[in-house]
Structures are given as structure tokens and as C-alpha cells.
């Protein structure tokens, strides 16, 4: 009997939703192996004659953007024969972990008991891992990446504890394990975590020749103006096509102790209005956080800017600079073409650099660049 993930993948091929890809097919076979392992293991409780549930050998899917890694993990997650399972973006997950650690360190016995079900000890890693394991036996991470030293120092002990508690991991990433936290501070302390990933997970490259997201962007305009019904429909249709049926789960970024909530996010893509990003009191660190977290931004309702909107124009300059430096793909729904956005007023001369960058970001060469 074929596994559910195989069936789901073949159904999408037959429907024409996806195109044949040898790298994807190899990944499907590995996911089918894990699906069978989980099915054979059943759903043990956390106490069966004193034994803990066993972690199955997980899967680490890596490759450039647009090769279908997230789509494959979605198919696997939907079919995985596990009741307690969770799919989340890795960045958001680590934000939760830091929140748990902070709560343990600052909480009194009553607060710890209420959140973790226990209160003794100084080390927050074990109770954090037990809380996570109690919620999910299967954890699926989208876009695993490590750029922060605080994350790097936590991950080894946290994942070791999760494995010991019987949690199985599946992850997607743009980098192979050996390139995680590359050139990071004190990276030698992070290397045991990489070794553990490679021993506890099958590492599978999904590196087919076709960037399916790029194909969609190539066949569409990425700067849509004016703001009329036809362009609004085209913008909505491209967003839906790029999502590929995935839900908008939203994302919350931690920026200098503040939380920046982006409700229309899914994986590495985010959709936001000009007003929400440039008419509000955001600054360079907010835009750098957005550019570091997402590979594609859909920006809608960009107005023609006048001298009375010079503050918004400055913020827009800063946003575009951050996106440009991080090589984020930008799809824009605007009132006018880039050169007509802010033709006069304070800062109009400096805005010419933004215009030049916006025009370059529409080019095929720009769209084809890979992020680091």
C-alpha cells in the first residue's frame, strides 16, 4: 500500500499543480520512510513501564529557495500518522524558546509551576524541552537557520533534550548542516550541534535545476501600477500562486525588546501595506529584521508621495535599502511607477537612489540571485 505522502505528491503531479522533479522525488521517498517509522512506532505515552518514547531518525531537507522543500514538508506533515505534531517557522519557534527560558529564570515557584508543571532547579533547558515535548511528538521546522549567538548556544542542549524525550524532527533549510552559523562567533562551540543533526537526521538535498517560485515571478510583473482593479487582482493572484495553498500563519519578530507582528506571513514570504511599514514609527532595525527573516515581500498600496509625506518617504528609503542589501524579492502594488513616486520635496534627490534600486529589483538578474 503506498504511503500517504507518496500518494499526495503523485496527486499533485497528476493535477498539474507541480512539475516532475527528480530531487523532490528522492525527498518524498525519504519522507515516506519516516512516515512508515512513525506509523510502526504508534502513539506511546510518556510513561510506559518507565520507558520514554523513542525518537525516530528525522529528515533535514536543504537546498536553494523555490525548490519545493516547504511544499514537501507540508505534504508530509498533513499525512504523518501522529496526533501530537506541530509545524512552525524556526525563527518563531526560537522566539518561543527564549520566552520560556526567560519565564523560568524570572518566575517564582508558583509561576514556574503554572507554566511548566514543575518549579525546581536553575537550568531552564530541561523544563523548556519537557514543555515542548509534551505538546508535540513530531516537530516540523520551516527555514532552519542560525545567525544569532544566543540561539547557537541554546540549540545543542535543547535538541539533545528533545531527542531524549522522544521528539522526532523534520526541517527545511537553505543551507546544509555544515554551513549553519557559518563564520559565527565562537562557532567551535556550535559544531557538536551540527554533528548531532547529521547523526539524528537524514540530510537530503533538494537542489533541482528549477526555482519554481522564480518561474512564477518571471512570468508576472513585480511592479504593478496604477492602483486599479486589474492590478489588484493580479497582485492577489500572484500572492495566492506563490503561497501554493499554504496558509497565512503570520509572524512576530522581536526587535530590540519590541514585538513586530506581521499577520500576513507564510514561511519566507510576507505581505504588508505601505501604511503598516512606512506610515508607522518603524526604524532601521525593524526593516533589517524583516529583510533578514523573509526572502519575498509583497508590498501593497504604495501611494504617490508628496512633501507632506517626507517622513514616510524616508522610511521607505530605509526599507528598500534593507531589502536590497539582503537581496529580498519585492512585489509591489503602487499608485505610480518608481520614478513618479517622490519627484519633488525634501529628500527627493536622495530618493533617486531608491528609484534606481527599485528598478534594478524588477530585473531578471535581480530575481535570479540567491540569498547567502
Buried (B, 14 or more C-beta within 10 A) or exposed (E): EEBBBBBBBEEBBEEEEBEEBEBBBBBBEBBBBBBBBBBEBEEEEEEEEEEBBEBBBBBBBBBBBBBBBBBBBBBBBEBBBBEEBBBBBBBBBBBBBBEBBEBBEEBEEEEBEEBBEBBEEEEBBBBBBBBBBBEBBBBBBBBBBBEBBEBBBBBBBBBBBBBEBBBBBBBBBBBBBEBBBEEBEEBEBBEEBBEBBBEBBBBBBBEBEBBBBBEBBEEBBBBBBEBEEEBBEBBBEBBEBBBBEBEBBBBBBBBEEEEBEBEBBBBBBBBBBBEBBBBEEBEEBBBBBBBBBBBBBBBBBBBBBEEEBBEBBBBBBBBBBBBBEBBBBBBBBBBBEBEBBBBEBEBBEEBEEBBEBBBEBBEEEBBEEEBE
